[in-house]
Amino acid sequence: MPPSSAPVVSHPQPGPWPEQWRGLVDDAAVFPPGDADLADALAAYAERGTAWWSGLAGSFVVPDTALGSVPADMPVSVVLTGGAGAVEGVAALAARKGLRLAGLEAAVRDADDPVGNVRRIDAAARAAGLDVPVFIEVPGPPTAAWLAAADEVAACDHRLKLRLGHVDHDLVPDSRTVAGWIDAALDRETPFKATAGLHRAVRHDPEGGGAHGFLNVVAATRALWDGGSADEAVAVLEQRDGAALADGLAEADVASARRWFTSFGSCSVTEPLEDLVALGLVPSAGAAS
């Protein structure tokens, strides 16, 4: 049960925050590599509710095992740790506590029957009466089996979840794989969110391997939606010049891309903010005030 001092969350929508960047980052502070203490993460989420940049943050992401500690007025996305069988318990707890569910996130665990697994997740969500976005992660490259599962996600009117990073750099998907995932989502007109490794705006090379940038993903989504080729999208995802990326994106381009690339989960919200400010894509604190 949450402590009696659990924060009361009220997130006003400050005028200066650009709409095209609203709700871009889902606060996943309690997940690796951040692994923040839950109480500390809840307090941090509440504290920035009055900040000029509060519009950047979307939902608070928790595993289903920690859902009982989240305040009722906080928008929360729930990551299932037990597959489709955990949906009923999440729905019951949310109803009992009056929780504000913003989304449900589930991973396909049956590699031999990914389509059937998507159907089981869909059936569980519908049986539980959950009227929230359901993001389904289909592991692996965009093979025929992956695309068939993506077809089922679209047919069920759910959304895709793309894992773009990993604590093991060898498991970070390459740019061609990411371009294939985004292209498949757009081809099915299926919104998607990303998770893992996108806390910086621009593609970079930390020790041990490369890391994708969220601005690259925005730009690649826009390029593919405009009819660009897979090779063009790969080139955009590989771009390491942040100024060039920023200069090539008008507000309308970002808004169009965000229709499909809805958000990404990050253990840091301040690092994405720092990069957006540095690239001149959002106002600094002084300009906002």
Beta strands, then each sheet from edge to edge (+ up, - down):
strand 1: 25-27
strand 2: 57-63
strand 3: 75-79
strand 4: 100-107
strand 5: 134-137
strand 6: 159-163
strand 7: 192-195
strand 8: 261-266
sheet 1: 1+ 2+ 3+ 4+ 5+ 6+ 7+ 8+ 1+
end
